[in-house]
Amino acid sequence: MAHVLGQNQYGKAENRIVRVYRDSTRHEIKDLNVSVSLQGEFEDVHLTGSNANCLPTDTTKNTVYAFAKEYGIESAEAFGILLARHFVEDTERGVVHSARIRIEEYTWNRIKTPDNTSRFIGSEEVGHSFVRDGGEVRTCEVVYDGRTDTVQVISGLKDLVVMNTTNSEFWGYIKDKYTTLQEAYDRILATQVTARWKFSYTGRDNEPQPNWNRSYQHVRRHLLEAFAETYSYSLQQTLHAMGTRVLNNRAEVDEVRLELPNKHHFLVDLSPFDLKNENEVYYAADRMYGLIEGTVHREGVVPVIPVV
């Protein structure tokens, strides 16, 4: 029986890069984790060992660092598009058909003085001390297909932990002989949000790029506002409200996919100590957890964000 080489790709994963801007004493930082994956005419390198069509993964790594210096990093999305187009359009003989760039961005905040004021030396602000946020991570994935001259951009975030201490219920569910969960009419609702959203941007015909940084901040805000303002009867309902809020307010977004693990908080039984627990003391369970996932997209749009 003959064997056929199927889908294949290669690249350099997790290139950690920190770009420091030193244009003044108030420095700026971009801290990224960049992964490159290429698809194209790579049959020979698999079947015969010929490397004639192989761009070394070390070269892709070097390109990431060189582009950070030459072009700077305005946003993860713009940097990803720049890299993806380069690997497809500038690799010799056009052997690369498509390039996928995955980026995680880590946020750093300035360290403030104890009185929360800016520090100055003479008339210059001192802006070279930072503390890295321990919470959410900004993400993006860019795919450029040279055969159709189209760009697909999926932005996102992960590890955004949120909690409502009230305005959440869960009752009226199916019950069978294995059901032990008690109905709740006032509960804590907490989750660790992973969100990804696809832009309508395709990059064709000199289409202007969205303001990626502004769009990220607004999408994040709408996700948080929907979580905070929704009186929840289930985490599924909250998921739908979060995705809908983004689509109602951000015209550049076509699809939102959310993964919401239910970070369960259980009331602790304090009766052995002759104490009443009036929704005040909880046990926070990290495992096991309910995992709620779903996609909200515009009517007529075919969803493309994969389940990870």
Disulfide bonds with the S-S distance in Angstrom:
none
